[in-house]
Amino acid sequence: MKRGVYILPNGLTLVGMFFGFFSIVSSLKGDFTMAGWAILIANIFDGLDGWTARMTNSTSRFGIELDSLSDLVAFGVAPAIMIFTCALSPFGRIGWAVSFLYVSCGALRLARYNVQMVTAESKHFTGMPIPAAASILSTYVIFYQHMFNTHPGKSYFVLALTVLISLFMISTLRFHGAKEINFKERRPFLFLVALILILTVVVVHPPITLFVLAILYLIWGIIENTYLFYLKVRQQSRQSEQ
């Protein structure tokens, strides 16, 4: 700390935290769509701070810890309050217990990630990243408001979805993230075309497209991990036969 802190990446981290706080305020005011968008914007700044730190060689232990605290606010507390106030509060104690389950699993996920950054070097994530979990909940709220012009209300689907992604965060399942893409490396031309097409589709109809992409991410994670489990069982079966 005597040598100071890097202003740019840590400043971007604080901007992400601000949008998480803004999401909480919006949820308490009953503006759940704004709360969802604030979480998605915080997601953008969460990506920018890490990318900026790596590009400018300004990564630091202080930045890592601040980023985790920002993530807990923007992707842990903010989505939990949003989903509780708009869909889980009618369930009473079950509703707030599930909301707390989401926050606690997110905190455990962040703590484990920080430890793994020191002890292991792997491109993929162990457990669903908390920004991805927050994006699934926020895009669902935005999508529902867009399609039905109201918030979800008492919903067993949201209850089950929140429990599912909470458990996915603390699981040892494999999930992927944007950090696996190295933008400094050469990529096939079609990769750039695909990025442009995705961006175009998102811009045309953001509420629907973002929710579809979030659900596809969740489904892809389930399919990939089911396949990996199948390969593991088959390998163990072969070893037992030998």
C-alpha positions in Angstrom: 0.0 0.0 0.0 3.0 2.3 0.5 3.6 2.2 -3.2 0.0 3.3 -3.9 -2.7 1.7 -6.0 -3.4 1.6 -9.7 -6.1 4.2 -10.4 -7.5 2.9 -13.8 -8.4 -0.7 -13.1 -9.5 0.0 -9.5 -11.5 2.9 -10.6 -13.4 0.7 -13.1 -14.0 -1.8 -10.3 -15.6 0.9 -8.2 -17.8 1.9 -11.1 -19.0 -1.7 -11.3 -19.7 -1.6 -7.5 -21.6 1.6 -8.0 -24.0 0.0 -10.5 -24.4 -2.9 -8.1 -25.4 -0.4 -5.4 -27.7 1.4 -7.9 -29.4 -2.0 -8.6 -30.1 -2.4 -4.9 -31.7 1.0 -4.7 -33.7 0.4 -7.8 -35.0 -2.9 -6.4 -36.1 -1.3 -3.2 -38.0 1.3 -5.2 -39.7 -1.4 -7.2 -37.9 -0.7 -10.5 -36.8 -4.3 -11.2 -36.0 -3.7 -14.9 -33.6 -0.9 -14.0 -32.1 -3.2 -11.3 -31.5 -5.9 -13.9 -29.9 -3.5 -16.4 -27.6 -2.1 -13.6 -26.3 -5.6 -12.9 -25.6 -6.2 -16.6 -23.7 -2.8 -16.8 -21.7 -3.8 -13.7 -20.9 -7.0 -15.6 -19.3 -4.9 -18.4 -17.1 -2.9 -16.0 -16.2 -6.2 -14.2 -14.8 -7.4 -17.5 -13.1 -4.1 -18.3 -11.2 -3.8 -15.0 -9.6 -7.2 -15.4 -8.8 -6.6 -19.1 -7.3 -3.2 -18.4 -5.2 -4.5 -15.5 -3.8 -7.3 -17.7 -3.2 -5.0 -20.7 -1.4 -2.4 -18.6 0.4 -4.9 -16.3 -1.2 -3.2 -13.3 -2.6 -6.3 -11.6 -2.1 -6.3 -7.9 -3.3 -8.1 -4.7 -5.2 -5.0 -3.7 -7.1 -5.0 -7.1 -8.0 -8.7 -6.7 -9.4 -8.2 -3.2 -11.3 -5.0 -4.3 -12.7 -6.8 -7.3 -14.0 -9.6 -5.1 -15.8 -7.1 -2.8 -17.2 -5.3 -5.8 -18.4 -8.7 -7.2 -20.1 -9.6 -3.9 -22.1 -6.3 -4.0 -22.9 -6.2 -7.7 -23.4 -9.9 -8.4 -24.2 -11.3 -5.0 -26.2 -8.9 -2.9 -27.8 -6.9 -5.7 -29.3 -9.9 -7.6 -30.4 -11.5 -4.3 -32.4 -8.4 -3.3 -33.8 -8.0 -6.8 -35.0 -11.5 -7.1 -36.3 -11.6 -3.5 -38.3 -8.3 -3.8 -39.8 -9.1 -7.2 -40.4 -12.9 -7.1 -39.4 -14.7 -3.8 -40.9 -12.5 -1.1 -44.4 -14.2 -1.4 -42.7 -17.4 -0.3 -41.9 -15.9 3.2 -39.1 -17.6 5.0 -38.3 -19.9 2.1 -38.0 -16.9 -0.1 -35.4 -15.0 2.0 -33.6 -18.3 2.8 -33.1 -19.0 -0.9 -32.0 -15.4 -1.4 -29.4 -15.8 1.4 -28.4 -19.1 -0.1 -27.5 -17.3 -3.3 -25.5 -14.6 -1.5 -23.6 -17.1 0.6 -22.8 -19.4 -2.3 -21.6 -16.4 -4.2 -19.3 -15.4 -1.4 -17.9 -18.9 -1.1 -17.4 -19.0 -4.9 -15.4 -15.7 -4.8 -13.3 -16.9 -1.9 -12.5 -20.2 -3.6 -11.6 -18.4 -6.8 -9.1 -16.1 -5.1 -7.4 -19.1 -3.5 -7.4 -21.0 -6.8 -5.8 -18.0 -8.5 -2.7 -18.6 -6.3 -2.6 -22.4 -6.3 -3.8 -23.3 -9.8 -3.6 -21.9 -13.2 -6.6 -22.9 -15.3 -8.4 -21.1 -18.1 -11.9 -22.5 -17.3 -13.8 -21.8 -14.1 -14.5 -24.4 -11.4 -18.1 -23.7 -10.6 -20.4 -21.1 -12.3 -18.8 -17.6 -12.1 -20.9 -15.3 -10.0 -21.3 -12.7 -12.8 -22.8 -15.4 -15.0 -25.2 -16.4 -12.3 -26.2 -12.7 -11.7 -26.7 -12.3 -15.5 -29.1 -15.3 -15.7 -31.3 -13.8 -12.9 -31.2 -10.2 -14.2 -31.9 -11.1 -17.9 -34.8 -13.2 -16.8 -36.4 -10.3 -14.9 -35.8 -8.0 -17.9 -37.2 -10.6 -20.3 -40.3 -11.2 -18.2 -41.0 -7.5 -17.8 -40.5 -7.0 -21.6 -42.8 -9.9 -22.6 -45.6 -9.5 -19.9 -45.2 -5.9 -18.9 -45.0 -6.9 -15.2 -42.5 -8.4 -12.8 -42.4 -12.2 -12.3 -44.3 -12.2 -8.9 -44.5 -15.5 -7.0 -42.7 -18.0 -9.2 -41.6 -21.6 -8.4 -39.5 -21.4 -11.6 -37.5 -18.5 -10.2 -37.2 -20.3 -6.8 -35.8 -23.4 -8.4 -33.6 -21.5 -10.8 -32.1 -19.5 -7.9 -31.3 -22.7 -5.9 -29.9 -24.4 -9.0 -27.4 -21.6 -10.0 -26.5 -21.1 -6.3 -25.4 -24.8 -6.1 -23.7 -24.5 -9.5 -21.5 -21.7 -8.1 -20.1 -23.8 -5.3 -19.9 -27.0 -7.4 -16.7 -28.3 -9.0 -18.4 -28.3 -12.4 -16.6 -26.8 -15.4 -17.8 -23.5 -16.7 -16.3 -21.1 -19.3 -15.9 -17.3 -19.3 -14.6 -14.5 -21.5 -11.2 -14.7 -19.9 -10.5 -17.7 -22.0 -10.5 -15.5 -25.1 -7.0 -14.0 -25.7 -7.7 -10.9 -27.9 -4.0 -10.5 -28.5 -3.8 -13.8 -30.4 -4.7 -14.3 -34.1 -8.2 -15.8 -34.6 -9.9 -17.1 -37.7 -11.8 -14.5 -39.7 -15.1 -16.2 -39.1 -14.5 -15.7 -35.3 -14.7 -11.9 -35.9 -17.8 -12.3 -38.1 -19.5 -14.4 -35.4 -18.8 -11.6 -32.8 -20.3 -9.0 -35.1 -23.4 -11.1 -35.7 -23.9 -11.7 -32.0 -23.5 -8.0 -31.2 -25.9 -7.1 -34.0 -28.6 -9.5 -32.7 -28.2 -8.3 -29.2 -28.6 -4.6 -30.3 -31.7 -5.4 -32.3 -33.6 -7.0 -29.4 -31.6 -6.9 -26.1 -34.2 -8.2 -23.6 -34.9 -11.4 -25.6 -31.5 -12.0 -27.0 -29.6 -11.5 -23.7 -32.0 -13.9 -21.9 -31.6 -16.5 -24.6 -27.8 -16.2 -24.5 -27.9 -16.5 -20.7 -30.1 -19.6 -20.8 -27.9 -21.2 -23.6 -24.9 -20.6 -21.3 -26.6 -22.5 -18.5 -27.8 -25.3 -20.8 -24.3 -25.6 -22.4 -22.8 -25.9 -18.9 -25.2 -28.7 -18.0 -24.6 -30.6 -21.3 -20.8 -30.3 -21.1 -20.6 -31.4 -17.5 -22.9 -34.3 -18.2 -20.7 -35.4 -21.1 -17.5 -35.0 -18.9 -19.2 -37.1 -16.2 -20.0 -39.8 -18.8 -16.4 -39.9 -20.0 -15.2 -40.2 -16.4 -17.6 -43.1 -15.6 -16.6 -44.9 -18.9 -12.9 -44.5 -18.1 -13.3 -45.8 -14.5 -15.3 -48.7 -16.0 -12.5 -49.6 -18.4 -9.9 -49.4 -15.6 -11.9 -51.7 -13.4 -12.1 -54.2 -16.3 -8.4 -54.3 -16.8 
